[in-house]
Amino acid sequence: MEKLLIIEDNDGVVTQLKWGLSKDYRILIAKDKEAAINFVRKERPCVVTLDLGLPPDPDGTEKGFLCLKHILEETPHTKVIVITGNNERESALKAVTMGAYDFYLKPIDMAELKVILRRAFYLYGIEKENRELQDVLHREDRFEGMIGNCPKMQEVFATIKKVAAADVTILLRGESGTGKELVARAIHQRSLRRDGPFIPINCGGVPDTLIESELFGYEKGAFTDAKAQRIGMVERASGGTLFLDEIGELPPQLQVKLLRFLQDKKIQRLGGGEEIEVDTCIIAATNTDLQKAIKEGNFREDLYYRISVISIELPPLRERGDDITLLAHSFLNRFNYAHKRNIKGFSQAAIKAIESYGWPGNVRELENKIQRAVIMAEGPKLTPADLELEFVQAKYEGRGLKEAREALEKNLVQRGLSNNRGNMTQAAAELGISRPTLYELMEKLGIGKEQG
């Protein structure tokens, strides 16, 4: 039973409060400041009611204010409700400015007071849950902004610690949405280049006609619209780190130019004849099988060996065990704060759905679903319907985990293709994955484009 400390020297009021509240709370009674502080230290009550008029001057407020001050110093999260007379409204307002949760003017209406108390206990509980979650997230489970307690993520964190100071080219491998940019940033932050720039670029997100000028820059007059010199990203990242995401999408002619830079640490801007020495460390990432791309003639083998001096594999979310629920609670806490909501947690059915879902879009998909759910949910806890996972338990009940995941992935991919009339780019965006990942899923699950 929750503890309620009543600080009151009037026996009549004490009797009234005990009679009205003892069924709902474990009542503690203190009739002066010293007894109240002892109770606070030993019992740590969630909520306190405080009469400002305490002995030895029951008609004054000095002892009451001093008591309030000491309570909030001892247990700053305790909700203190000041109970005072109508002629002491100014004192009550002063108490609120000092940190009291609320005030209530005598005479006491038990029904009204119960509402205030319930609200205070509820708020205390929400704040306590958030503090405990923050404690969890700031323990060893969090590493450079990343959360991961499973063995595979702990291995990733250990590798980051080892390679960060080496100043070598690193290749990050993993499905779309597994957090490759976070890992790249973590490596940069732990490296000797931490004071330099960190510049990310998605090689698959820039048209082939623009990617060379984006990476290497150009001189004035290099082409029709080149009205002024432009510094490219490789050069802008000098002294720091350039993160090349989806490097498998880099056009062949750019692969040659990137290889030359990695060998010589020199670049030429478009339209320029001068070689410029640049001190930039490259971290590359891919969600495709580069070895397969090499065999198919789409990626240079010599570039592959240059960018993969160190290779780090990021596990998909479905292989991270309890990290899924840890991340889910972290996102819930973040979006509760961002959107000023007070969602208390997840229903048991929601937790089961989260754990059994395949998460083809990985951490990014989990984050997006929880943000939407926090904004749209009407109940105190998130349900499978809020997360748009209500079909998981019903449709895949009784299947083995691997079979259920594959069936679910196939259903989602087919639905994405159908919704977007076979448009691969739009379907990938809807699913929260990249085009290469979508192609790989279709091949793995035996889905032809026409099946959408």
C-alpha positions in Angstrom: 0.0 0.0 0.0 1.3 3.5 -0.9 2.6 5.7 2.0 0.9 9.0 2.8 2.5 11.2 5.4 0.1 13.6 7.1 1.9 16.5 8.9 -0.8 18.0 11.1 -1.0 19.0 14.8 -4.8 19.3 15.0 -6.2 16.1 16.4 -9.6 16.7 14.8 -8.2 17.1 11.3 -5.9 14.1 11.9 -8.9 11.9 12.8 -10.9 13.1 9.8 -8.0 12.4 7.4 -7.2 9.0 8.9 -10.9 8.0 8.7 -11.3 9.1 5.1 -8.0 7.9 3.7 -6.8 4.8 5.6 -8.5 2.4 3.2 -6.5 3.7 0.3 -3.1 4.5 1.8 -0.8 3.5 4.6 -1.1 6.6 6.8 1.9 8.1 8.7 1.2 10.9 11.2 3.7 13.6 12.3 2.6 16.5 14.5 5.7 18.6 14.3 8.7 19.3 12.0 11.2 17.0 13.7 8.8 14.0 13.6 8.0 14.8 9.9 11.6 14.9 8.8 12.3 11.6 10.6 9.4 9.9 8.8 10.6 11.3 5.5 14.2 10.0 6.0 13.0 6.5 7.1 9.9 5.9 5.1 10.4 8.0 1.9 6.7 8.6 1.4 5.5 9.4 -2.2 3.0 12.1 -1.1 2.8 14.4 2.0 0.0 16.6 3.2 1.5 19.6 5.2 -0.3 22.1 7.5 2.0 25.1 7.5 1.0 26.0 11.1 3.2 23.7 13.1 4.3 23.8 16.8 5.6 25.8 18.6 3.7 28.5 16.6 0.5 26.9 15.2 -0.8 30.3 14.1 2.4 31.1 12.1 4.0 29.6 9.0 7.7 29.7 9.8 8.0 26.1 10.9 5.8 24.9 8.1 7.9 26.5 5.4 11.1 25.2 7.1 9.6 21.7 7.1 8.7 22.0 3.4 12.2 23.1 2.6 13.8 20.2 4.4 11.4 17.6 2.9 12.2 18.8 -0.7 16.0 18.8 0.1 15.7 15.2 1.5 13.4 13.8 -1.1 13.0 16.2 -4.0 10.5 14.0 -5.9 8.0 13.8 -3.0 4.7 15.5 -3.8 3.8 17.9 -1.0 0.2 19.1 -0.8 -0.1 22.1 1.5 -3.4 22.2 3.5 -4.2 25.6 4.9 -7.0 28.0 5.8 -8.8 30.5 3.4 -7.0 33.5 5.0 -3.6 31.9 4.3 -3.9 31.6 0.5 -0.8 33.8 -0.1 1.2 31.4 2.1 -0.1 28.5 0.1 0.9 30.1 -3.2 4.4 30.8 -1.7 4.7 27.1 -0.8 4.0 26.2 -4.4 6.7 28.5 -5.7 9.1 26.8 -3.2 8.3 23.4 -4.8 5.1 22.1 -3.2 3.0 20.1 -5.7 -0.4 21.7 -4.8 -2.4 23.3 -2.0 -5.9 22.7 -0.6 -7.9 25.2 1.4 -9.8 24.2 4.5 -12.5 23.1 5.4 -11.6 19.7 3.9 -14.0 18.1 1.4 -12.8 14.4 1.4 -14.0 13.7 -2.1 -12.0 16.7 -3.5 -8.9 15.9 -1.5 -9.0 12.3 -2.7 -8.9 13.4 -6.3 -5.9 15.7 -5.6 -4.1 12.8 -3.8 -4.8 10.3 -6.6 -3.4 12.8 -9.1 -0.3 13.3 -7.0 0.4 9.6 -6.5 -0.1 9.0 -10.3 2.3 11.7 -11.2 4.8 10.5 -8.7 4.6 7.0 -10.3 5.0 8.3 -13.8 8.1 10.3 -12.8 9.5 7.4 -10.9 9.1 5.1 -13.9 10.9 7.6 -16.1 13.7 8.1 -13.6 14.2 4.3 -13.4 14.2 4.0 -17.2 16.8 6.8 -17.4 19.0 5.0 -14.9 18.8 1.9 -17.0 19.6 3.8 -20.2 22.6 5.5 -18.6 24.2 2.4 -17.3 26.5 0.3 -19.4 23.6 -0.5 -21.7 24.2 2.8 -23.4 27.3 3.4 -25.4 27.9 6.6 -27.3 24.2 7.2 -27.6 23.5 3.5 -28.5 21.6 1.0 -26.5 22.6 -2.7 -26.6 23.0 -5.3 -24.0 23.0 -8.4 -26.2 26.4 -10.2 -26.9 26.5 -9.1 -30.5 26.1 -5.4 -29.7 28.6 -5.7 -26.8 31.0 -7.1 -29.4 30.3 -4.1 -31.6 31.0 -1.7 -28.8 34.2 -3.6 -27.9 35.4 -3.3 -31.5 34.6 0.4 -31.6 36.8 0.9 -28.6 39.7 -0.9 -30.2 39.6 0.6 -33.7 38.7 4.2 -32.9 42.2 5.4 -32.4 43.7 3.4 -35.4 42.8 6.0 -38.1 42.1 3.3 -40.7 39.3 2.9 -43.3 36.4 1.0 -41.8 33.5 -0.8 -43.4 30.2 -1.2 -41.5 27.9 -4.0 -42.7 24.3 -4.6 -41.8 20.7 -4.3 -42.9 19.0 -0.9 -43.4 18.0 0.6 -40.1 20.5 -1.2 -37.9 22.3 2.0 -36.8 25.4 2.2 -39.0 25.6 6.0 -38.9 25.4 5.9 -35.1 28.3 3.5 -35.1 30.3 5.7 -37.5 29.6 8.7 -35.2 30.7 6.7 -32.2 34.0 5.8 -33.9 34.6 9.4 -34.8 33.8 10.7 -31.3 36.3 8.2 -29.8 39.0 8.9 -32.4 41.8 11.5 -32.5 39.7 13.3 -35.1 36.8 14.0 -32.7 37.4 17.8 -32.9 37.2 17.7 -36.7 34.0 17.5 -38.8 31.9 14.4 -39.2 30.2 14.6 -42.6 27.7 11.9 -43.7 26.5 11.3 -47.3 24.2 8.7 -48.6 25.7 7.5 -51.9 22.4 6.0 -53.0 20.5 9.2 -52.3 22.4 11.5 -54.7 21.8 11.2 -58.5 24.8 9.8 -60.5 25.1 13.1 -62.4 25.7 15.0 -59.1 27.6 12.6 -56.8 31.1 13.4 -58.2 30.7 17.1 -57.6 29.2 16.5 -54.2 32.1 14.4 -53.1 35.0 16.1 -54.8 33.8 19.6 -55.5 34.3 21.7 -58.7 36.0 24.8 -59.9 34.2 27.9 -61.3 33.3 27.3 -64.9 33.7 23.5 -64.7 30.2 23.2 -66.3 27.4 25.4 -67.3 25.9 26.1 -63.8 29.3 26.2 -62.0 29.3 30.0 -61.3 31.6 29.7 -58.3 34.1 27.3 -56.8 32.5 24.6 -54.6 34.4 22.5 -52.0 33.3 18.8 -52.0 32.6 16.7 -49.0 35.9 14.8 -49.0 37.7 18.1 -48.7 35.2 19.6 -46.2 35.8 16.6 -43.9 39.6 17.2 -43.8 40.8 16.7 -40.3 37.7 14.7 -39.5 35.6 11.8 -40.9 33.6 11.3 -44.0 30.9 8.7 -43.7 29.9 7.1 -47.0 26.6 5.3 -46.5 25.4 2.8 -49.1 28.8 2.7 -50.7 27.6 -0.2 -52.9 25.5 2.3 -54.8 28.5 4.4 -55.9 28.8 4.5 -59.7 31.9 2.7 -61.2 33.6 5.9 -62.3 33.4 7.3 -58.8 34.7 4.0 -57.3 37.9 4.6 -59.3 38.3 8.2 -58.1 37.6 7.2 -54.5 40.2 4.4 -54.7 42.8 6.9 -56.0 42.0 9.2 -53.0 42.4 6.3 -50.5 45.8 5.4 -52.1 47.2 8.9 -52.4 45.2 11.1 -50.1 44.9 13.6 -52.9 41.9 14.8 -54.9 41.1 16.9 -58.0 38.0 19.1 -58.2 35.9 18.9 -61.3 37.4 21.3 -63.9 40.6 21.7 -61.9 44.1 20.4 -62.7 45.7 20.9 -59.3 46.0 17.9 -56.9 44.9 18.8 -53.4 46.2 16.9 -50.4 43.3 16.1 -48.0 43.5 14.5 -44.5 40.1 12.8 -44.3 39.4 9.4 -42.7 36.7 7.3 -44.5 34.1 5.1 -42.8 31.9 3.3 -45.3 28.7 1.4 -44.8 26.7 -1.0 -46.9 23.5 -3.1 -46.5 24.3 -5.1 -49.6 26.6 -8.1 -50.2 29.6 -6.4 -51.7 31.3 -9.8 -52.4 28.3 -10.6 -54.6 28.5 -7.2 -56.3 32.2 -7.8 -57.1 31.3 -11.1 -58.8 28.6 -9.4 -60.8 31.0 -6.7 -61.8 29.2 -3.9 -60.0 31.9 -3.2 -57.4 35.7 -3.0 -57.6 37.5 -5.7 -55.7 40.5 -3.4 -55.1 38.3 -0.7 -53.6 36.6 -3.3 -51.4 39.9 -4.3 -49.8 40.8 -0.7 -49.4 37.6 0.2 -47.5 37.4 -2.9 -45.4 40.7 -2.8 -43.5 38.4 -3.2 -40.5 34.9 -4.6 -41.0 32.2 -4.4 -38.4 28.9 -6.4 -38.7 25.8 -4.9 -37.1 23.1 -7.5 -36.1 19.5 -7.1 -37.3 17.1 -6.2 -34.5 15.4 -9.6 -34.6 18.7 -11.2 -33.4 19.2 -8.8 -30.5 16.9 -10.6 -27.9 15.9 -8.4 -25.0 17.4 -5.3 -26.6 14.2 -5.0 -28.5 12.1 -4.2 -25.4 14.9 -2.1 -24.0 14.9 0.0 -27.1 11.1 0.1 -27.2 11.0 1.6 -23.6 13.7 4.1 -24.5 11.8 5.3 -27.6 8.6 5.5 -25.5 10.3 7.6 -22.9 11.8 9.9 -25.5 8.5 10.4 -27.5 6.5 10.8 -24.3 8.7 13.8 -23.5 8.9 15.2 -27.0 5.1 15.0 -27.6 4.1 15.8 -24.0 2.3 12.5 -23.5 2.1 10.3 -20.4 1.8 6.8 -21.9 2.6 4.5 -19.0 4.1 1.6 -21.0 3.1 -1.4 -23.1 0.3 -3.9 -22.7 1.4 -7.5 -22.3 0.0 -8.2 -25.8 2.0 -5.3 -27.2 5.3 -6.7 -25.7 4.5 -10.1 -27.1 3.8 -8.6 -30.5 7.0 -6.5 -30.4 9.1 -9.6 -29.5 7.6 -11.8 -32.2 7.6 -9.3 -35.1 10.4 -9.7 -37.6 11.3 -5.9 -37.8 12.5 -5.9 -41.5 13.2 -2.2 -41.0 15.1 -2.8 -37.8 15.7 -0.1 -35.2 14.5 2.6 -37.5 11.1 0.8 -38.0 10.7 0.3 -34.3 11.4 3.9 -33.6 8.9 5.1 -36.2 6.1 2.8 -35.0 6.5 3.8 -31.4 6.6 7.6 -32.3 3.3 7.2 -34.3 1.8 5.1 -31.4 2.7 7.7 -28.8 1.0 10.4 -30.8 -2.1 8.5 -31.8 -2.8 6.3 -28.7 -5.9 6.9 -26.6 -5.3 4.5 -23.8 -2.8 4.6 -20.9 -0.7 1.8 -22.4 0.3 1.1 -26.0 -1.5 -1.9 -27.6 -0.7 -4.0 -30.7 -3.3 -2.0 -32.5 -1.5 1.3 -31.6 1.7 -0.2 -32.9 0.0 -1.5 -36.0 1.0 -5.0 -35.0 -2.4 -6.4 -34.1 -2.3 -9.0 -36.9 1.0 -10.5 -35.5 -0.5 -12.7 -32.8 -3.8 -13.6 -34.7 -2.3 -14.5 -38.1 0.9 -16.2 -37.0 -0.2 -17.9 -33.8 1.1 -21.5 -33.5 3.9 -21.1 -36.0 7.5 -21.4 -35.2 9.4 -18.2 -34.8 11.4 -18.5 -38.0 8.4 -19.5 -40.0 6.3 -16.7 -38.6 8.9 -14.1 -39.3 9.4 -15.2 -42.9 5.6 -15.3 -43.4 5.3 -11.8 -41.9 8.1 -10.4 -44.0 6.5 -11.8 -47.1 3.1 -10.4 -46.2 4.6 -6.9 -45.6 6.8 -6.9 -48.7 3.8 -8.0 -50.9 1.6 -5.4 -49.3 4.2 -2.7 -49.9 4.6 -3.6 -53.5 0.9 -3.7 -54.0 0.3 -0.4 -52.3 2.9 1.3 -54.5 2.0 -0.5 -57.8 5.4 -2.2 -58.0 7.3 1.1 -57.6 10.4 -0.3 -55.8 11.6 3.1 -54.4 8.2 4.0 -52.9 7.7 0.4 -51.5 11.1 0.5 -49.9 10.3 3.9 -48.3 7.0 2.6 -47.0 8.7 -0.4 -45.5 11.4 1.7 -43.9 14.2 -0.1 -45.8 16.5 0.7 -48.7 16.0 -0.5 -52.3 18.9 -3.0 -52.1 17.5 -4.5 -48.9 14.0 -4.8 -50.6 15.6 -6.6 -53.6 17.4 -9.0 -51.2 14.2 -9.7 -49.3 12.3 -10.3 -52.5 14.9 -12.8 -53.6 15.1 -14.5 -50.2 11.3 -14.8 -50.0 10.7 -15.8 -53.6 8.7 -12.7 -54.5 8.6 -11.4 -58.1 7.9 -7.8 -58.8 4.6 -8.8 -60.4 3.4 -10.4 -57.2 2.8 -7.0 -55.7 
